[in-house]
Amino acid sequence: MNFVRGGLWALALTVALAPELSRYLADRQLYRATSLLYAVQANATGVESTRALDFVTSEALDAVRALPGDPRPWMLAGSARLIARNPAEAVDLYQRALRVEERPEIDLNLGRAYMMLGLREKASAVLLRAGWINPAIVTSLPEIARDPLVQAIAETEASLRSGRLKAPPPPPTAHPGPS
């Protein structure tokens, strides 16, 4: 009888932990893909970068199913597409991340993708939002982009304090669509 009871407990524990195992494995998958992305950025890999970035994108998107409600897979896939100089795909992936959760790093990279597409007004608005949420993130931009953004953040803050503005910079809109 104890053997049967022990078996039932083991089965119940396995069923209860199965989702955690898939999330753990997806986290490991994201870790490996992120490491490869960093290696490509540092040009420290012998792997041809286009194939490596395609692999990173694939691994990140594969992790989406196991990590519902987590924007990191979308962010990683977007970053791989941005580094691969495919800003249109990056925008789509960052918008998918925004539908999960807004983070300043998503806004920042979405702004970078908009800049690559020549959408300067959209880029400026999204970068202002990123810098508003987390002013330290502005330091990751080149000086030519950083200085005007710091000035825009200061002007926005002054406008809010004086009452000329009623709300901080709005979040970027994440276009609806399938996730």
Backbone hydrogen bonds, N-H to C=O, Kabsch-Sander energy under -0.5 kcal/mol:
donor,donor_aa,acceptor,acceptor_aa,energy
5,R,1,M,-2.6
6,G,2,N,-2.7
7,G,3,F,-2.1
8,L,4,V,-2.4
9,W,5,R,-2.3
10,A,6,G,-2.3
11,L,7,G,-2.4
12,A,8,L,-2.7
13,L,9,W,-2.6
14,T,10,A,-2.3
15,V,11,L,-2.5
16,A,12,A,-2.3
17,L,13,L,-2.1
18,A,14,T,-1.2
21,L,17,L,-2.2
22,S,18,A,-2.0
23,R,19,P,-2.1
24,Y,20,E,-2.7
25,L,21,L,-2.8
26,A,22,S,-2.1
27,D,23,R,-2.5
28,R,24,Y,-2.2
29,Q,25,L,-2.1
30,L,26,A,-2.5
31,Y,27,D,-2.3
32,R,28,R,-2.5
33,A,29,Q,-2.4
34,T,30,L,-2.8
35,S,31,Y,-2.3
36,L,32,R,-2.0
37,L,33,A,-2.3
38,Y,34,T,-2.5
39,A,35,S,-2.1
40,V,36,L,-2.4
41,Q,37,L,-2.5
42,A,38,Y,-2.3
43,N,40,V,-1.0
44,A,39,A,-2.9
45,T,39,A,-0.5
52,A,48,E,-2.1
53,L,49,S,-2.9
54,D,50,T,-2.1
55,F,51,R,-2.2
56,V,52,A,-2.4
57,T,53,L,-2.3
58,S,54,D,-2.4
59,E,55,F,-2.9
60,A,56,V,-2.6
61,L,57,T,-2.6
62,D,58,S,-2.0
63,A,59,E,-1.3
64,V,60,A,-0.6
64,V,61,L,-0.7
67,L,63,A,-1.0
67,L,64,V,-0.8
70,D,67,L,-1.5
75,M,71,P,-2.5
76,L,72,R,-2.8
77,A,73,P,-2.4
78,G,74,W,-2.5
79,S,75,M,-2.5
80,A,76,L,-2.3
81,R,77,A,-2.1
82,L,78,G,-2.4
83,I,79,S,-2.7
84,A,80,A,-1.7
85,R,82,L,-1.5
86,N,81,R,-2.9
90,A,86,N,-2.0
91,V,87,P,-2.7
92,D,88,A,-1.8
93,L,89,E,-2.4
94,Y,90,A,-2.9
95,Q,91,V,-2.5
96,R,92,D,-1.7
97,A,93,L,-1.9
98,L,94,Y,-2.2
99,R,95,Q,-1.5
100,V,96,R,-0.7
100,V,97,A,-0.9
101,E,97,A,-2.5
106,I,103,R,-0.7
107,D,103,R,-2.0
108,L,104,P,-2.8
109,N,105,E,-2.0
110,L,106,I,-2.6
111,G,107,D,-2.4
112,R,108,L,-2.0
113,A,109,N,-2.3
114,Y,110,L,-2.5
115,M,111,G,-2.3
116,M,112,R,-2.2
117,L,113,A,-1.5
118,G,115,M,-1.5
119,L,114,Y,-2.7
120,R,118,G,-1.4
123,A,119,L,-2.6
124,S,120,R,-2.9
125,A,121,E,-2.0
126,V,122,K,-2.4
127,L,123,A,-2.8
128,L,124,S,-2.3
129,R,125,A,-1.9
130,A,126,V,-2.4
131,G,127,L,-2.6
132,W,128,L,-2.1
133,I,129,R,-2.5
134,N,130,A,-2.4
137,I,134,N,-1.8
138,V,135,P,-1.2
139,T,136,A,-1.3
140,S,137,I,-1.6
141,L,138,V,-1.9
145,A,142,P,-1.4
146,R,142,P,-2.9
147,D,143,E,-2.2
149,L,145,A,-1.3
150,V,146,R,-2.7
151,Q,147,D,-2.0
152,A,148,P,-2.4
153,I,149,L,-2.6
154,A,150,V,-2.1
155,E,151,Q,-2.5
156,T,152,A,-2.4
157,E,153,I,-2.5
158,A,154,A,-2.4
159,S,155,E,-2.3
160,L,156,T,-2.2
161,R,157,E,-2.4
162,S,158,A,-2.1
163,G,159,S,-0.8
163,G,160,L,-0.6
164,R,159,S,-1.3
165,L,159,S,-1.8
175,H,173,T,-0.8
